[in-house]
Each structure stands twice: as structure tokens, then as C-alpha cells.
Amino acid sequence: MRTPRIPILKLKDCLLISIQWELDDQTALQFQEDLLHKIHETGANGVVIDLTSVDVIDSFIAKVLGDVISMSKLMGATVVLTGIQPAVAITLIELGIQLEDVRTALDLEKGLETLQQELGE
């Protein structure tokens, strides 16, 4: 069985990702790899990850998400998380996933606005 891939869209110099289903471990790892390759390939300086459709995450997915954010930053991309559900927020904090410097927004539209402000556009 093939691992479903999360679509990564390019808009100007930013990447948009809307995660539309609960992630399993393999999909999360594939997403991490795909996003880092896409940042490298496109030279994107901003990433918006929309989690509106994700109701719960486990400890492994939370760690991968934290890693994706840190790795994206190392590659020069500012990350904005949008649509974080209450249970996801609780899980991230309870697991000690460090998101101090990560901007958040309620939805994808506000996330894009936040990213544009961060990038000085």
C-alpha cells in the first residue's frame, strides 16, 4: 500500500500545506521529507501548515511536527501554524514540543497574512 502524500502548494515564495486527514507515522515522515525537499527546491522563505482538519495527534506525530518546524527554520523558512484544535494544542504542550518562536493563526487566510507580516511583505 502506498503512503498518501500531503500536497504542498507554492504561492509566490511561500509553501502552503493543508493537512486534511489524521496522520499516521509513515505519512508524517514522508511529509517531513517532502517539505524539506520542496523548501530546498523552491527556495521558499515561508511555510504555512494548516492543521484545521487534524483533531488529535499522538506523541510521534507531535515530535515530527516539531522537527519539521525546526528543520524548516534551519533551511531559512519562517513557519506559521494555523487551525490548531484544542486537543492538538494540549498534546503539543503536554509532550513538551517547543514552539516558542512559531507564529500561529486561526485559519489559513490569517496565517498567510501573518507570514507576509513576518517576511516584511
GIBELVEN-V370773 format. One record per residue. N is the residue number from 1. BURIAL is + if it has 9 or more other C-alpha atoms within 8 Angstrom, else -. D_CENTER is the distance of its C-alpha to the mean C-alpha in whole Angstrom. Layout:
N_BURIAL_D_CENTER, N_BURIAL_D_CENTER
This chain:
1_-_25, 2_-_22, 3_-_18, 4_-_17, 5_-_14, 6_+_11, 7_-_12, 8_+_10, 9_-_12, 10_-_14, 11_-_15, 12_-_17, 13_+_16, 14_+_12, 15_+_10, 16_+_9, 17_+_7, 18_+_8, 19_+_9, 20_-_12, 21_-_14, 22_+_14, 23_-_12, 24_-_15, 25_-_15, 26_-_16, 27_+_13, 28_+_11, 29_+_12, 30_+_13, 31_+_9, 32_+_9, 33_-_12, 34_-_12, 35_+_9, 36_+_11, 37_-_14, 38_+_13, 39_+_12, 40_+_16, 41_-_17, 42_-_17, 43_-_17, 44_+_14, 45_+_13, 46_+_11, 47_+_7, 48_+_6, 49_+_3, 50_+_7, 51_+_8, 52_+_11, 53_+_13, 54_+_12, 55_+_15, 56_+_15, 57_+_13, 58_-_16, 59_-_16, 60_-_15, 61_+_11, 62_+_11, 63_+_12, 64_+_10, 65_+_7, 66_+_9, 67_-_10, 68_+_7, 69_+_7, 70_-_10, 71_+_11, 72_+_9, 73_+_11, 74_-_14, 75_+_14, 76_-_14, 77_+_11, 78_+_10, 79_+_7, 80_+_7, 81_+_6, 82_+_8, 83_+_11, 84_+_11, 85_+_14, 86_-_16, 87_+_17, 88_+_13, 89_+_14, 90_-_17, 91_+_16, 92_+_13, 93_+_16, 94_-_19, 95_-_17, 96_-_17, 97_+_13, 98_-_14, 99_-_11, 100_-_14, 101_-_13, 102_+_10, 103_-_11, 104_+_10, 105_+_12, 106_+_14, 107_+_13, 108_+_11, 109_-_15, 110_+_15, 111_+_11, 112_+_13, 113_-_16, 114_+_14, 115_+_13, 116_+_16, 117_-_18, 118_-_16, 119_-_17, 120_-_20, 121_-_21
